[in-house]
Structures are given as C-alpha cells and as structure tokens.
Amino acid sequence: MVLILCIGMGWIALLVAFVLGLSACNSFGTVRPSQAPASPGAGPPIAVVTTFSILADIARVVGGDRVIVANLVGPGQDTHTFQPSPSDAGALARADLTIEHGLGFDVWLEKLFVASGSRARRIVATAGIEPFRPEHRTDGAAQKVDEHDAEVDPHVWHDPRLVGQIALTIAEALSARDPANAATYRERANRYVTELNQLDAWIVTRVETVPPSRRALVTNHDSLGYFARRYGFRVVATVLGGVSTEASEPSAAAVAEVIRDIRSAAVPAIFAENVSNPRILARVAQEAGVRVAPPLYTDALDAPGGRADTYVKMMRYNVDVIVEALAAP
Ligand SMILES: [Zn+2]
C-alpha cells in the first residue's frame, strides 16, 4: 500500500514538473525556434581562437561581448616563426570557432589544430581576398616571375579596406554560429568598415605631405607591399629579401645590394619592425648613411595599454612614423 502511494506521488511530481517545464518554455519563448526567435544576447558567448593579435582585435570589435577571444601569437610576437606550446592546443580544444589568417602566414595552425582534437569550425580570414605577389628581387634587379612561382604576400592588413573585408567575413562566421545575434554582428562590422574608410582617407591625406619622389620604403622583411600599393609608395629593398622573417641572414652580397638600392633611391630613412631583429638593418643604415626610423608595428600589435594596441591605433602610429621620417628634409 505504501509502495503504491509512493509510486503515485512520483508520477504526480513528474506531471507537475512537466507542466512547469512547458510553462517555462512558453514564458521564455524558446520551444521551437521557427515559432519564437531567441532573444538577442541569449546563450553563452562564442569561444573564438585567433592566430595573431591583429585578427584578435578585429574579432573583438565585430563580436563585442558575445565573444571570448583566445589569441595564440601575442602582441610583439612574430607569427611567421611562431612555435606553438601545449597550452595553445588546449585553447583550440575548447573553441567554437577558429579564425586563421591564411596566405601562408600561420601555416603552423594545421598541425596544432589536428593535435588538439578540436571540433571548432575553422575559417580563413583572408578568404576571397586576391593576394598580392611582390616582384622577386635578385641580383640587383626586380624581376617579374611567373605568377605560380611568386611568393604570396600575407600582410593584407596594411590596407585598411582589406581589413574591412576581413571584418565582414568574421561577422558572417559569427552569424552562422549564433544566428540570433546576426544583425548585431553585421551592424558592428559595418560600423567598423566606416571607421576603416575614415582611416584610409586620413592616410591618403597624410601621405600627400610626402613628396612623391620620397615615397620609398625599406624595411627588414617585405611587410608593406599592400600599404605601398594602396598609398603610392615604392618598396625599394628589404634586408631579409622576402615576405617572411624565416629567411636566414642575408649574404654579404645581398646586404651590399640593399645598400646600393638605398643610396640610388636617396631615401632619408629606413624602417625597423617590432617583430624582427633590427641588428642587420642598423648596420645597413649606418653603411648607407641613412637614419633608422622608430620601429613600425608591422605584423603584431603593441601590448595592451601601448600606443598601438588596436589595429586602428597601429596604422595611425605607423603612418605618422613613415610620414615624419620621409617628409623631413
Ligand atoms: Zn611579416
């Protein structure tokens, strides 16, 4: 008798729970998505992994408080030569979405991603961007090479309009993961595109103060090709002679050639970079009789709180350094 009573009470409890559950579903409006859309902002934030600091900044701008971004290659670090650690695999294993740059910049991600067992969706930020293939410089002459043999330049972020494209790509990936907030991601990306267009217009105005004959760049590695193409500069020479910092030390002959190029182009200053060792560049500058400008932030942001800790601040800082170094007599 007692047993039957207990079973009966158990069923009543279950029934009460079911009715309460239904009413809870109705009050939150989340029974069927097709009937009642989830309220924007609902649900846990999206766990995003980015490969380097500039992508992390763009993802945070687009995602706002709907994303938690774990970034692999931090401020001031070199993505070309990055060596992942076991903790990086942990971040990938917990991720919902992984944003890589592509164009040969963060190729180390592939192995790390597989090793982590991550089930995150992977997107390539530069998908749909036509890559720039710089001329190869050999034996003192810039040579056009066959397009398929040419190095692809990954440094697209030095053209703010292409960063706008990346922001829109990220907005679409976040929208696919979290459709309830799609309008928010798209609105944030569009606002950012407006800001980037203003940045682009400001750079055009700043560059106009540099006489065209002085719009010439010499950097450690070939990082400013997109900047040069957009704003009418020539890349006169690069100390490491390629689009990556992985190159071994240049030969004495290559260094002599860079010095000849600097002298013949009559550039007043050459540019060190935050991600690569300026030792050889300083020697080149001394032998060529030119100044070394303050380091540019080419492949990574400044540490948080620094003068170039966001993409937009980085570009403004770089342009000020470039213009002041080249415009001055
Ligand atoms: Zn680089």
Residues whose N, C-alpha, C, O or C-beta is under 5 A from the ligand:
A	BS01	ZN	S223 V243 D299
